[in-house]
Structure formats: C-alpha cells, structure tokens
C-alpha cells in the first residue's frame, strides 16, 4: 500500500485486502509451527531430533529453537495485528487506492496456502516417517545415525509439546499486548530505561549504523585512497601525465638551444659529428672487428642519416 513498509503506519486493512489477509494468516500460522500445519511437522521434528541426540549441542539447539519459536509466533501475530486489525494509521488516499495483488501473484499464493495447510499432514509419513525409504535413493543415512525412533518414542511428551506451547504463548502475548492493553507498550517509553531500550531496538540493533560507519564508509575511504594514490597518483604520474610532461620539458630544453647564433649551431654540428664518429668506430678502437660492429650499428647509422636529411628540410619550412 503506497510502498509503505512500516507496520505502525498501516492498520485496518482486513476489509480492503481480504485475500492478502488470508494468505498471510495461513503462512504465519505455518511459520510459527501451529499444530497440524506443514510447519509443525518440519520445525518441531527438527527440535525433537536435536533433543533426542542426548548431547550438549543437541540440548542447546533444542532450547534455542524453542525460544525462537516463541519470538516467531510473537512477531507473526504482531504483523497481522498491526497490519489488519488496529486503527488505520495511513492517509485516506492510500486506503482509497489499495487493491489486491494481480493474478500472477494470486496463483502462487493460493498454491502455497494450500500446501501450508495440507502438505505436511499428507506427506509426513512419506518424508520423515519411521521406517520410510521415500528419500533413500537421494539421501544416504548410516543405520547407526538413525535418530527418528528416539525422537518419536523416547522423549517426554512435555518436551515434545513445549515448542508448540511456546508458539501459542507468543501468539497470545502479541494479541494481548496490541489489543487488550495497547497502553502498556506505549507506556514502555515513558521511563528513561524504557526509552533507551526502545531506541536501541528501533535502531535495528544498530546494525545499519555499524554497517554504514565501518563497512560502507571504510570501503568508500579505501576506494578514494586507491583512486587518489594509484589511479590519479602513481599510474597517472608514471603514465600519460608523466610521459607528456617529459616530452614537453624535453621539447622546451631542445627549443632553448635554438638561439639564432651561428657559432652555437656550429658547436652543435661539431659535437654531433664527433659523437657519430665515436659511436661508429668505438668498437674498433676498443678491440672489436669492423664486421661484427658494422652490422650491429646499421640502425644507428640510418638514424643519423635520416636526421641529417630531415632536419634541414624541417628548418627550411
């Protein structure tokens, strides 16, 4: 509804979205492992098998799962209560434009709702029944690790029903707090401690603050440093910017030799000729052979000859 995601700004939608309410109610009841729905046959069995291991890890998993079941039921009924049953809290225009989902969304929701109601009851024995080999060709389980029998017959009835009892308690607590005594939840923020606790939980455990401060900001700072030091620094200094500066400075240096004084030009010609002769005959003077050095210096000779031909023509232009 108007892209609103804050449950506290909704309410009273049961008459506007009856199908959505039905689908969410069925999904929430299955999620909280309400007895005889599909979630009951999967989530409760996992806790029973964990407790049936008679190990510390299994006991910890069982009790943490049971506590999680209470919270799951609480926030599931809180979702339904704040969205569909409380006093409308959104602008009137949002309610006037509220509509059900299109058919392409309704069809999978209908299928999921039906499966949430009936699939667990129908397929329980096939998938997780004692002695069933329905998944034997897909999932291998060593005979020494079979724990379904202990979970089915060896646990006290109270421990097997405790997750379901916790789910019912969590759901009832949510309905009581948000319908019978809503002033209690509002009054929690009157005290300093309650306000601090509310601020902490309303800040989503400060996950966004920590994430933005230490991960997002750190990543941006790292990217800025890399861009400044490497991309805009070393790479550009050594690469195109530095190369162009070297050529520019070299050109300015060479241009500074163009003084217009004929004696300077004569000096440059004499120095160039001496350098050419030395480079050409230095290997011979140092003990090398003409045949071995002449072939290796042929490229240098061509460079000098080209310079002698091109430079006068360039100056003439």
C-alpha positions in Angstrom: 0.0 0.0 0.0 1.7 3.1 -1.3 5.1 1.3 -0.9 4.7 1.6 2.9 6.9 -0.8 4.9 6.4 0.5 8.4 3.7 -1.6 10.1 3.0 1.2 12.5 1.7 3.3 9.6 -0.8 0.6 8.5 -3.8 -0.9 10.2 -7.4 -1.7 9.4 -6.6 -3.4 6.1 -8.6 -6.6 6.7 -11.6 -5.2 4.8 -9.5 -3.8 1.9 -7.3 -6.9 1.4 -9.2 -10.0 2.5 -7.2 -12.4 0.3 -3.9 -11.0 1.3 -5.0 -11.2 5.0 -6.0 -14.9 4.5 -2.7 -15.8 2.8 -0.6 -14.0 5.4 -2.6 -15.6 8.2 -2.1 -19.1 6.8 1.6 -18.5 6.2 2.2 -17.0 9.6 0.4 -19.9 11.4 2.5 -22.4 9.4 5.7 -20.4 10.1 5.1 -20.5 13.8 4.6 -24.3 13.6 0.9 -24.2 14.6 -0.2 -27.8 15.3 -1.1 -29.9 12.2 0.0 -27.3 9.7 3.0 -28.0 7.4 5.5 -26.1 9.6 4.5 -28.1 12.6 5.7 -31.4 11.0 9.1 -30.0 10.0 10.2 -27.5 12.6 9.0 -29.5 15.6 10.6 -32.7 14.3 13.9 -30.9 13.9 13.8 -29.8 17.6 12.8 -33.3 18.7 15.6 -35.0 16.8 18.1 -32.5 18.2 17.0 -33.2 21.7 16.9 -36.9 21.0 20.7 -36.9 20.5 21.2 -36.6 24.3 24.2 -34.3 23.7 25.1 -30.8 24.8 24.9 -29.4 21.3 21.5 -31.0 20.8 20.1 -29.6 24.0 21.4 -26.1 23.2 19.8 -26.3 19.7 16.5 -27.5 21.2 16.2 -24.7 23.8 17.4 -22.0 21.4 14.9 -23.3 18.8 12.1 -23.3 21.4 12.9 -19.7 22.4 13.0 -18.8 18.7 9.6 -20.3 18.2 8.1 -18.0 20.9 9.6 -14.9 19.2 8.5 -16.2 15.8 4.9 -16.5 16.9 5.0 -13.1 18.6 6.2 -11.2 15.6 4.0 -13.1 13.2 0.8 -12.2 15.2 2.2 -8.7 15.7 2.5 -8.4 11.9 -1.1 -9.5 11.4 -2.4 -7.3 14.3 -0.7 -4.1 13.2 -1.4 -4.5 9.5 -5.0 -5.7 9.5 -6.8 -5.1 12.9 -5.5 -1.9 14.5 -6.9 1.6 13.9 -6.0 2.8 10.4 -2.9 5.0 10.6 -2.2 5.8 6.9 -3.6 8.7 4.9 -7.1 8.3 3.5 -5.8 8.4 -0.1 -3.6 5.4 0.5 -6.6 3.3 1.5 -8.7 4.5 -1.4 -6.0 3.3 -3.8 -5.4 0.0 -2.0 -6.0 -3.2 -4.1 -5.2 -6.9 -4.1 -2.2 -8.3 -5.9 -2.6 -9.2 -9.6 -3.5 -12.7 -10.8 0.1 -13.7 -11.5 0.8 -13.2 -7.7 -2.5 -14.6 -6.5 -2.0 -18.0 -8.2 1.3 -18.9 -6.4 -0.1 -17.6 -3.1 -3.1 -19.9 -3.4 -0.8 -22.9 -4.1 1.5 -22.0 -1.2 -1.5 -21.5 1.1 -3.0 -24.9 0.2 0.4 -26.6 0.7 0.9 -24.9 4.0 -2.3 -26.3 5.3 -2.3 -29.9 3.9 1.1 -30.9 2.6 2.6 -31.6 6.0 -0.3 -33.7 7.2 -0.5 -35.7 3.9 3.3 -36.2 3.3 4.6 -36.5 6.8 4.9 -40.3 6.8 6.4 -40.4 3.3 9.2 -37.9 4.1 10.0 -38.3 7.8 8.0 -41.3 8.9 9.8 -44.0 10.9 10.9 -46.7 8.5 10.1 -44.8 5.4 12.5 -45.1 2.5 11.0 -42.4 0.4 14.2 -40.4 0.2 16.6 -43.4 0.5 17.7 -43.1 -3.1 18.5 -39.4 -2.7 19.8 -39.0 0.9 22.0 -41.7 2.4 21.9 -42.2 6.2 24.0 -44.7 8.0 22.0 -47.1 10.2 24.0 -46.1 13.3 22.8 -42.5 12.8 19.1 -43.1 12.7 17.6 -40.9 15.4 13.9 -40.7 14.4 13.0 -43.6 16.6 14.4 -42.0 19.7 12.7 -38.7 18.9 9.4 -40.4 18.2 9.2 -42.7 21.2 11.9 -41.8 23.7 11.2 -38.2 24.6 8.8 -37.0 27.3 5.5 -35.7 26.0 6.0 -32.3 27.6 9.3 -31.7 25.9 7.8 -32.7 22.5 4.9 -30.2 23.0 6.9 -27.4 24.5 7.7 -25.7 21.2 4.1 -25.7 20.2 3.1 -24.4 23.7 5.7 -21.7 23.3 4.3 -20.7 19.9 0.8 -20.4 21.3 2.1 -18.4 24.2 4.0 -16.0 21.9 0.9 -15.5 19.7 -1.4 -14.9 22.6 1.1 -12.4 24.2 1.2 -10.4 20.9 -2.6 -10.3 20.7 -2.9 -9.3 24.4 -0.3 -6.5 24.2 -1.6 -5.0 21.0 -5.3 -5.4 21.5 -6.2 -5.7 25.2 -3.5 -3.4 26.8 -2.0 -1.3 24.0 -1.3 1.4 26.5 1.3 -0.9 28.1 3.5 -0.9 25.0 3.1 2.8 24.7 4.0 3.4 28.3 7.2 1.5 28.0 8.9 4.5 26.6 7.9 6.8 29.5 10.9 5.8 31.6 14.5 6.6 30.7 15.5 2.9 30.6 12.5 2.0 28.5 13.1 4.8 26.1 16.8 3.8 25.7 15.8 0.2 25.2 13.2 1.2 22.6 15.7 3.4 20.8 18.2 0.6 20.7 15.7 -2.0 19.2 14.1 0.6 17.0 17.5 1.2 15.6 17.6 -2.4 14.3 20.3 -3.4 16.8 22.4 -0.5 15.4 23.3 -2.8 12.5 22.8 -0.1 9.9 24.9 2.3 11.9 27.8 -0.1 12.3 27.5 -1.3 8.7 27.5 2.3 7.3 30.2 3.6 9.6 32.7 0.7 9.4 31.9 -1.1 6.2 30.4 1.4 3.8 32.5 4.4 4.9 35.6 2.2 5.2 35.0 0.9 1.7 34.5 4.4 0.3 37.6 5.7 2.1 39.6 2.8 0.7 38.3 3.4 -2.8 39.1 7.1 -2.5 42.7 6.4 -1.3 43.3 3.9 -4.1 42.0 6.3 -6.7 44.0 9.2 -5.3 47.3 7.4 -4.7 47.3 4.8 -7.5 44.9 5.8 -10.3 45.2 9.6 -10.0 48.7 9.3 -8.4 51.3 6.8 -9.4 49.7 5.4 -12.5 48.9 8.8 -14.0 52.2 10.3 -12.9 54.2 7.4 -14.5 51.7 7.0 -17.3 50.2 9.6 -19.7 50.6 12.7 -17.5 54.3 12.0 -16.6 55.1 10.9 -20.2 53.6 14.1 -21.6 55.5 16.2 -19.1 58.8 14.5 -20.1 58.2 15.2 -23.7 57.1 18.8 -23.1 60.1 19.5 -20.9 62.4 17.8 -23.4 60.9 19.9 -26.2 61.4 23.1 -24.2 65.0 22.2 -23.5 65.8 21.5 -27.1 64.0 24.7 -28.2 66.2 26.7 -25.8 69.2 25.6 -27.9 67.7 27.5 -30.9 69.5 30.8 -30.1 69.9 32.0 -33.6 73.7 32.4 -33.1 75.7 30.7 -35.9 78.6 29.8 -33.6 76.2 27.8 -31.4 74.9 25.9 -34.4 78.5 25.1 -35.5 79.2 23.8 -32.0 76.1 21.5 -32.1 77.2 20.2 -35.6 80.7 19.5 -34.4 79.5 17.7 -31.2 77.1 15.6 -33.3 79.7 14.7 -35.8 82.2 13.7 -33.1 79.5 11.6 -31.4 78.6 9.9 -34.6 82.2 9.1 -35.4 82.9 7.8 -31.9 79.8 5.6 -31.9 80.7 4.2 -35.3 84.4 3.4 -34.7 84.5 3.0 -30.9 84.2 -0.8 -31.1 87.1 -1.0 -33.5 89.2 1.3 -31.3 88.4 -0.9 -28.3 89.5 -4.1 -29.9 86.4 -5.2 -31.8 86.2 -6.1 -35.5 84.6 -4.0 -38.2 82.5 -6.8 -39.5 80.9 -7.5 -36.1 80.2 -3.9 -35.2 79.1 -2.6 -38.6 76.1 -4.9 -38.8 75.0 -4.1 -35.3 75.3 -0.3 -35.8 73.5 -0.2 -39.1 70.3 1.0 -37.3 72.2 3.8 -35.6 73.7 4.9 -38.9 70.3 5.1 -40.5 69.0 7.2 -37.7 71.8 9.7 -38.1 71.4 9.8 -41.9 67.7 10.4 -41.5 68.3 13.2 -39.1 70.8 14.9 -41.5 68.2 14.8 -44.2 65.0 15.7 -42.3 66.3 18.4 -40.0 67.4 20.8 -42.8 64.1 20.3 -44.7 62.2 21.0 -41.5 64.1 24.2 -40.8 63.5 25.3 -44.4 59.7 25.1 -43.9 
